[in-house]
Amino acid sequence: MSQAVYHPHPHAVKHNRFVAPTEFEQGRLAYRTGKRRSVCVSDEMRDGWDVAAGKGADAYWLGMMQEAN
């Protein structure tokens, strides 16, 4: 086998300043990409999902009220 199979790719992360998303952020992104709440694996991730869902509901309500006037 070649050497590349045994060693990780040196440029897997392109930037030295890369910061992995928090579980809260992962939950928020799960909601925004249309995933169900059941994919959340921790309380913090569910909190992020719930906050994003609440903001979406508020934005929808505000849009409906603006359209009604």
C-alpha positions in Angstrom: 0.0 0.0 0.0 1.1 3.5 -0.6 2.2 5.9 2.1 -0.9 8.1 1.7 -3.1 5.3 3.0 -1.3 5.2 6.4 -1.0 8.9 7.0 -3.7 11.6 7.3 -4.0 14.2 4.6 -2.0 17.2 5.8 -4.5 19.7 4.4 -7.7 18.2 5.7 -8.4 21.5 7.6 -7.5 24.3 5.3 -7.1 27.1 7.9 -5.2 27.1 11.1 -8.0 29.2 12.7 -10.7 26.5 12.2 -13.0 26.1 15.2 -15.4 23.2 15.3 -19.0 24.3 15.9 -20.4 23.9 19.4 -23.3 21.5 20.0 -25.6 24.4 20.3 -24.5 25.6 16.8 -24.9 22.1 15.4 -28.5 22.0 16.7 -29.2 25.4 15.1 -27.7 24.2 11.8 -29.7 20.9 12.0 -32.9 23.0 12.2 -31.9 25.3 9.3 -31.1 22.3 7.1 -34.5 20.7 7.7 -33.5 17.9 10.1 -35.9 16.6 12.7 -35.4 17.3 16.4 -34.8 13.6 17.0 -31.3 13.9 15.4 -30.1 16.0 18.4 -28.0 13.9 20.7 -27.6 16.2 23.6 -29.5 18.8 25.6 -27.3 21.6 24.3 -28.0 20.5 20.7 -31.7 20.4 21.4 -31.5 23.9 22.9 -29.9 25.2 19.7 -32.6 23.4 17.6 -35.4 24.9 19.8 -33.9 28.5 19.6 -33.7 28.3 15.8 -37.3 26.9 15.6 -38.5 29.8 17.8 -36.8 32.4 15.7 -38.3 30.8 12.6 -41.8 30.9 14.1 -41.4 34.5 15.2 -40.2 35.5 11.7 -43.2 33.7 10.1 -45.6 35.4 12.4 -44.1 38.8 11.8 -44.3 38.3 8.0 -47.9 37.3 8.2 -48.8 40.3 10.4 -47.0 42.7 8.0 -48.8 41.2 5.1 -52.2 41.5 6.8 -51.8 45.3 7.1 
